[in-house]
């Protein structure tokens, strides 16, 4: 993707191993890699520094496409131009669409508000199974511990949550469709 000069600067580099793919597959590959990096670093304080990474990836992609078509970067941009940016056209059942490289601002998670308590982050990045979460014997909503009955609250999609109630805020913060809650909290959720 990049190479260094003696002065330490980074410059975009073409990827010859992608030349056998179609233009759509090349841009799709770059797009997936960029979204992965953007999502991974989305909660970082200095997320804005990914602008240069975005530049490196875009011009690496353009250089790869230019090499494939034996043309210049400008010609590739002109060929796939759409308003202020560029994208590869493709057909769907609903008509023509264009695949563009993602913008870092499109992938940025909105800042988590101060109203989220520390309790919401205690298990927020764990990758434990249901069994381990149940065996912990701790309500992920109110923090109650002990030998009481725990249940798993499940929703269809996290994106459908509005964040109006406490349990919705916890699920949004954890990016998880399930919550291990005590019996009392589970009743409150459904009432």
Secondary structure as UniProt FT lines:
FT   STRAND          2..4
FT   TURN            6..7
FT   STRAND          10..12
FT   HELIX           16..18
FT   TURN            19..20
FT   HELIX           23..40
FT   TURN            41..43
FT   TURN            45..46
FT   HELIX           47..49
FT   HELIX           50..69
FT   HELIX           73..79
FT   STRAND          81..82
FT   TURN            83..84
FT   STRAND          85..86
FT   STRAND          88..92
FT   TURN            93..94
FT   STRAND          95..99
FT   HELIX           104..107
FT   TURN            114..115
FT   HELIX           118..121
FT   TURN            124..125
FT   HELIX           130..135
FT   TURN            136..137
FT   TURN            140..142
FT   STRAND          150..154
FT   HELIX           158..160
FT   HELIX           166..174
FT   STRAND          178..182
FT   HELIX           183..190
//
